[in-house]
Amino acid sequence: MIEAGAPRLRLQTNYIHFASVACFLFFWFILSKTLPSDVLPGPVPVFATLWSNLASGEFFYDAAWTLSRVFLSFISAMMIGVPIGIAMGLNRRVEAAAVIWVMVFLTVPGLVYLILMFMWFGLNEVSTVLAITVTGLPSVIIVIWEGVKTIDNKLTSMARAFGVPRTRRISGVLLPQMLPFFFSATRFGLGVMWKLTVFAELMGRSEGVGFKLNYWYQLYNMRQVLAWTLSFTLVMLLIELGIIKQLERRLFIWRPRAVL
């Protein structure tokens, strides 16, 4: 059942979002007036540069390369990480065998994976996607692993006692409890992978947002650097608010809001 005050609460949340963005832009504008334009250009020239990149189609070409690398790596990490995380949560032997390697992979910096993959496979798409996947994989495994360990076994036992088939127990008892952790793994994975994707493009690719950032950095064009950073940040926010958040709201429409 939908809460009666849900639309009102959503409107208040939108107002807060708008106010926080307005405050950020105001302080950016004030700070830009105290510094040289080549150090910190104001929001107006940066947004004008962003619009110029959009109008020319240049942004869409490079953003498509970056997004394709991010999502290929994300899908690969989820396909590998989710089963491993579930197995670690359900089976103590699997957990004991895998936990040390998950921690090892988690502590190795993503830069090391990039260097290794580039040295082993060359500066190509395969090595780029592999490095990004391996970097994000431990975060996905850990979130799913912890999620499985928090499952209420009493619900599973009750469903089994009432003769609920195994497939229904999985879809009706296990998955609803795991959904919040799937969304957490999605957010963590995308966050880690997008950062490393840009870094990989900066190091060894000839297209993508990271390549453009490096190109304009070499020319010391702060306006373009900020425009490209802001533009792709807006893309990731659009994915979060327009896709992940909306999907999460629909799937958890039954869940009551906590009141303190």
Residue pairs with C-beta under 8 A, 6 or more apart in sequence:
1 254
2 253
3 9
3 256
3 257
9 257
25 43
28 42
28 43
29 42
29 43
29 44
31 40
32 40
32 41
32 42
32 43
33 42
37 45
37 223
38 220
38 222
39 222
40 222
41 222
41 223
41 226
45 223
46 223
46 226
46 227
46 230
47 227
47 230
49 223
49 224
49 226
49 227
50 59
50 227
50 230
50 231
53 59
53 224
53 227
53 228
53 231
54 60
54 231
59 228
59 231
61 207
62 207
62 208
62 209
62 211
62 212
63 209
63 231
63 232
63 235
65 201
65 205
65 207
65 208
65 209
66 194
66 197
66 198
66 201
66 208
66 209
66 210
66 232
67 235
69 125
69 128
69 129
69 132
69 197
69 200
69 201
69 208
70 132
70 190
70 193
70 194
70 197
72 129
73 129
73 132
73 133
73 136
73 193
73 197
74 136
74 186
74 189
74 190
74 193
76 129
76 133
77 133
77 136
77 137
77 140
77 189
77 193
78 140
78 185
78 186
78 189
80 133
80 137
81 137
81 138
81 140
81 141
81 144
81 185
81 189
82 140
82 144
82 182
82 185
84 98
84 141
84 144
84 145
85 140
85 141
85 142
85 143
85 144
85 145
85 147
85 148
85 185
86 144
86 145
86 148
87 94
87 98
88 94
88 95
88 98
88 99
88 102
88 141
88 145
88 148
89 95
89 144
89 145
89 146
89 147
89 148
89 149
89 151
90 148
95 145
98 141
102 138
102 141
102 142
102 145
103 138
105 134
105 137
105 138
106 138
106 139
106 142
110 131
110 132
110 135
110 192
110 195
110 196
110 199
111 199
113 130
113 131
113 134
113 135
114 128
114 131
114 196
114 199
114 200
114 203
114 204
116 131
117 127
117 128
117 130
117 131
117 134
118 127
118 131
118 203
118 204
120 127
121 127
121 130
123 204
123 205
128 197
128 200
128 201
128 204
128 205
131 196
131 200
132 193
132 196
132 197
132 200
133 193
135 192
135 193
135 196
136 188
136 189
136 192
136 193
136 196
139 185
139 188
139 189
139 192
140 185
140 188
140 189
143 181
143 184
143 185
143 188
144 178
144 181
144 182
144 185
146 181
147 177
147 178
147 180
147 181
147 182
147 184
148 178
148 181
150 177
150 181
151 174
151 177
151 178
152 177
155 173
155 177
156 169
156 173
156 174
159 168
159 169
159 172
159 173
160 169
164 172
164 173
179 251
179 252
180 252
183 244
183 248
186 244
187 240
187 244
190 236
190 239
194 232
194 236
197 208
197 210
198 208
198 209
198 210
198 213
198 232
199 210
200 210
201 207
201 208
201 209
201 210
201 211
201 214
202 210
202 211
202 213
202 214
203 210
205 211
209 228
209 232
212 224
212 228
213 225
213 228
213 229
216 224
216 225
216 228
217 225
